Each structure stands twice: as structure tokens, then as C-alpha cells.
Amino acid sequence: MADIPRQFEIDLPPELIGGSYADFANVWHTQTVFVMDFVTLAQPPREEIDPDTGDRRTVVPARVVSRIRIPPEQVFELAKALTQQLEFWEQETGRRPPPDAPLID
């Protein structure tokens, strides 16, 4: 049986058109799902001293603005799509990320 091409009709509800800004993303997984938490800073970072150890630390208050769960099989498609769009962006803007840019978690 031959593969029949699919054409998705994707509906974007009006309340999602603006999207959500995220400062960074955290990605984690279970045996059956990959989870991407998109996070925005909620307040400026602040210095604190751990009352138990006396160690200084920087606390960064942040909030998850969106949590996306996808099956493991879709991770490969997502990685390809992100790579392709990044290449298009680089061609359009002439920009590249700095060589010492940190990797996203």
C-alpha cells in the first residue's frame, strides 16, 4: 500500500496568536514523552546566602509560560525543523550565534 501524502489543517486559536515570550527552555524526558518547559524571568536575580552551608548563590525567579509534551518519535522531526529554520534565519539575516554561545538545557 503506497503512502498517501498528508495535508494538515492547523487551527490557531485567536488567544494564542500573540504567543508567549520565553528567556530559555528546559527539556527533560520520561520513557514515553519529551517535555519542553519554556520559561521567562519573573524578577531580577538576587544574591542569597544558604542558611545551612553559608554558601552564596544567585536565585533567579522564573515562571513556566508553556509546557509542551511530545512523543519521542517527534523529537527527531522537531530537531530537523529547528535546524532548517535556523539555517534559513542565518541566510536571511547574515547572523550566526557567537562561537561561545551556551547550549540550551
Order of alpha helices (4+ residues) and beta strands (2+ residues): beta-beta-beta-beta-beta-alpha
